[in-house]
């Protein structure tokens, strides 16, 4: 199993999957934000989520994973990973990004000339809700939720939730 885990971390990959959730894990390296963007776009597209909602989710995922890669302390980088969990339930998308850095996410008012420091401000401005909590065994999880545009019943959990409300 260690060989499989090591291979998944080299490529990035799904570690857990269900009809309404996916969990991905990547090493803390520069190519991880791009891999996370592709994974979120692919899974949400496969679930029938509207393109405008996918675009927002991809942007917010990119910002949070980029923060995890850029702001992790060196002593936590070696062997450290970033986990992305994507869930859709009852028309609500929730994405959790977990990393080993215990430092809290901060919304910073970046100046026009700053080349960075906008990630959490973008998350705060674009998500319907967001927050963070300490991770198990250290680190933290940054999460956000967005109400999805209605686009048929292809979105996982929508049929089950509607059926439960009607019973």
KAUR-V516085 format. One record per backbone hydrogen bond with DSSP energy under -1.0 kcal/mol. NH is the residue of the N-H (numbers start at 1). CO is the residue of the C=O. E is the energy in kcal/mol with one decimal. If there is no record, write none. Layout:
BEGIN
NH_CO_E, NH_CO_E
END
This chain:
BEGIN
5_1_-2.7, 6_2_-2.5, 7_3_-2.2, 8_4_-2.6, 9_5_-2.2, 10_6_-1.9, 11_7_-2.1, 12_8_-3.1, 13_25_-1.3, 15_23_-3.1, 16_23_-1.3, 18_21_-2.6, 22_86_-2.2, 23_16_-2.4, 24_84_-3.0, 25_13_-1.7, 26_82_-2.3, 28_80_-1.4, 29_27_-1.8, 32_29_-2.1, 35_31_-1.9, 36_32_-2.6, 37_33_-2.4, 38_34_-2.2, 39_35_-2.3, 40_36_-2.6, 41_37_-2.4, 42_38_-2.6, 43_39_-2.6, 44_40_-2.3, 45_41_-2.2, 46_42_-2.3, 47_43_-1.4, 48_45_-1.3, 49_44_-2.5, 54_50_-2.2, 55_51_-2.6, 56_52_-1.6, 57_53_-2.4, 58_54_-2.8, 59_55_-2.1, 60_56_-2.6, 61_57_-2.4, 62_58_-2.5, 63_59_-2.3, 64_60_-2.3, 65_61_-2.7, 66_62_-2.5, 67_63_-2.2, 68_64_-2.0, 69_65_-2.4, 70_66_-2.9, 71_67_-2.6, 76_73_-1.4, 77_73_-1.2, 78_74_-1.0, 80_77_-2.0, 82_26_-2.8, 83_98_-2.6, 84_24_-2.4, 85_96_-2.7, 86_22_-3.0, 87_94_-2.5, 88_20_-1.9, 89_92_-2.3, 92_89_-1.5, 93_146_-2.8, 94_87_-2.8, 95_144_-2.3, 96_85_-2.4, 97_142_-3.1, 98_83_-2.6, 99_140_-2.2, 110_108_-1.2, 114_111_-1.1, 122_118_-2.4, 123_119_-2.0, 124_120_-2.9, 125_121_-2.1, 126_122_-1.9, 127_123_-2.4, 128_145_-1.8, 129_145_-1.6, 131_143_-2.3, 133_141_-2.0, 135_139_-2.0, 138_135_-1.7, 140_99_-2.1, 141_133_-2.8, 142_97_-2.8, 143_131_-2.7, 144_95_-1.8, 145_129_-2.7, 146_93_-2.3, 148_91_-2.9, 158_155_-1.8, 161_157_-2.3, 162_158_-2.5, 163_159_-2.6, 164_160_-2.3, 165_161_-2.1, 166_162_-1.5
END
